[in-house]
């Protein structure tokens, strides 16, 4: 008799496994994940101050926000494979150590270009550390214990990202804009000795050669696509964006060809083609990207339009962090009882509701409960969907290739964050400029606005605010127009976010295996992983 999808019928058992001193090991890995996750969103609260300090364009601010995700997303596949081969503990340590000079350089950056470079370097350091945390969880835990460990790792990692704006707000109330990039320093100091003493070394690592050519191609592929998305709406950079985007697509083709021909591919396309793997990867990219995109635009909205202080705008995202932590343990139970497909779709409902609320309700006069409710909905959605997205990836790959699963899980957050921030930021830029240009064209003083001044007004909200100080007689009109234009621009962005969420939900609904079939496939993959691990240890 067939077990229904929503039932709790028997599923093939997967043997339980956990390391010695499991709580200490898991706590250390979550601490390292926090070191990597915290810088993701710390820049968002400081963007208005950074824009004013450097007189930065909206595109430059987009690159400051997305630079960390860019460095992380571009390198995780290659670095994950290197960790699988040469030692995950060593990769963990190297990433945490390199994050120290990266945050110092960002804090005292002399120009916006150096700041972007420092953010990218910090992302590369996180690319060494963050995927390795999940790779070690995959190698050290098995069975329901792994699901619970991933739930804690996912929830706390997401919550730390959401807490970044709050900590940034506290720092900005007392210090300069660069101080937000120093929030990880205490964690780094604690993490280094903890890794050295607690984390096991050389667990189920592979002896196979690393596909370094594939690694280089993956870096160029991801980096080119993200940069192209950010610059495609900039009027004088569109040709460059098209060239870089075309390069990215060519490298995508080259990467696929290389992975099909390599003796030991960086990214096993046979494994990646498994529905449990690729659907979970796409679903995670969209859901985690939605969180980062909502925080990126929302922080600017709170400060630019609603006039929140930096600390108030940081407190505003607390509902997202709280709901992520509260929902993740329930997500793990839903995965065990209902399956990953049901749990993913359940999470998507909340994310969709959050974006709809932002689009339809947020305005220049929104009270805080509008803001808090929208963030709470998105946070609940990520809390429910994050665990099955990561759990499905780790269950679908051999343990000796845990770096592939962890790298993909990291891409869910960071490629998803980079792509969604880039797309939403590009649409915000385009929508803002279009709306402000229309307001200028319809103004009785339109003939008095020079081309140069119009360029400054439509470049970004921060630039418009700086321009307003030079024309005190029109200052309030300029600020009001900038606020109105920002709201119109963010509506473009949230509409795109809704489309992405609906597309992701449709892919999960149609393509992800139902619970009974999912359990059968995961048992098959676990058996295959055990054979491969045994063969590797005998070699």
Secondary structure, 3 states (H helix, E strand, C coil): CCCCCCCCCCCCCCCCECCCCHHHHHHHHHHHHHHHHHHHHHHHHHHHHHHHHHCCCHHHHHHHHHHHHHHHHHHHHHHHHHHHHHCHHHHHHHHHHHHHHHHHHHHCCCCHHHHHHHHHHHHHHHHHHHHHHHHHHHHHCECHHHHHHHHHHHHHHHHHHHHHHHHHHHHHHHCCHHHHHHCCHHHHHHHHHHHHHHCCCCCCCCCCCCCHHHHHHHHHHHHHHHHHHHHCCCHHHHHHHHHHHHHHHHHHHHHHHHHHHCCCCCCCHHHHCCHHHHHHHHHHHHHHHHHHHHHHHHHHHHHHHCCCCHHHHHHCCHHHHHHHHHHHHHHHHHHHHHCHHHHHHHHHHHHHHHHHHHHHCCCCCCCHHHHHHHHHHHHHHHHHHHHHHHHHHHHCCCHHHHHHHHHHHHHHHHHHHHHHHHHHHHHHHHHHHHHHHHHHHCCCCHHHCCHHHHHHHHHCHHHHHHHHHHCHHHHHHHHHHHHHHHHHHHHHHHHHHHHHHHHHHHHHHHHCCCHHHHHHHHHHHHHHHHHHHHHHHHC
